[in-house]
Amino acid sequence: MITRQVEDCILEIDVRLKSSNGTVFGAHQRNLEQYSDGSPFAASTTAEVVKLSETADILRLMLKFMHNVRQPELSRVQFRPYQRLLKPLKNT
């Protein structure tokens, strides 16, 4: 089963991302390229699943920010699962 992060999204899923704990997310290569500095998914197709080291919680939040829709209300997000992402930033 492929998980969608924006229920009303009508864009075709052209890349599938698999979290480190096994959840597969449907995504859009164009959005990944547009809303991030780079996309390692250029060679991917819908037949392939791109395996990532991030957990499903992290991918779920990331993908919600990669659509041209109202962004999630961050005051409702519990950041404990995301704290490990902040550790590398302390060194910059």
URKA-V796959 format. One record per residue. N is the residue number from 1. SS is DSSP state (A for helix, B for strand, O for the rest). PHI is phi as a letter, one per 40 degrees, with the letter a starting at -180 (NA if undefined). Layout:
((N | SS | PHI) (N | SS | PHI))
This chain:
((1 | O | NA) (2 | B | b) (3 | B | c) (4 | O | b) (5 | O | c) (6 | O | b) (7 | O | c) (8 | O | c) (9 | O | c) (10 | O | b) (11 | O | c) (12 | O | c) (13 | O | c) (14 | O | b) (15 | B | a) (16 | B | b) (17 | B | b) (18 | B | b) (19 | O | c) (20 | O | c) (21 | O | b) (22 | O | g) (23 | O | c) (24 | B | b) (25 | B | b) (26 | B | c) (27 | B | a) (28 | O | b) (29 | A | d) (30 | A | d) (31 | A | c) (32 | A | c) (33 | A | c) (34 | A | c) (35 | O | b) (36 | O | b) (37 | O | c) (38 | O | a) (39 | O | b) (40 | O | c) (41 | O | b) (42 | O | d) (43 | O | c) (44 | O | c) (45 | O | b) (46 | O | c) (47 | O | c) (48 | O | b) (49 | B | b) (50 | B | c) (51 | B | c) (52 | O | b) (53 | O | c) (54 | O | c) (55 | O | c) (56 | A | c) (57 | A | d) (58 | A | c) (59 | A | c) (60 | A | d) (61 | A | c) (62 | A | d) (63 | A | c) (64 | A | c) (65 | O | c) (66 | O | b) (67 | O | b) (68 | O | c) (69 | O | b) (70 | O | d) (71 | O | c) (72 | O | c) (73 | O | c) (74 | A | c) (75 | A | c) (76 | A | c) (77 | O | c) (78 | O | c) (79 | O | c) (80 | A | d) (81 | A | c) (82 | A | b) (83 | A | d) (84 | A | c) (85 | A | c) (86 | A | c) (87 | A | d) (88 | A | c) (89 | A | c) (90 | A | c) (91 | O | c) (92 | O | c))
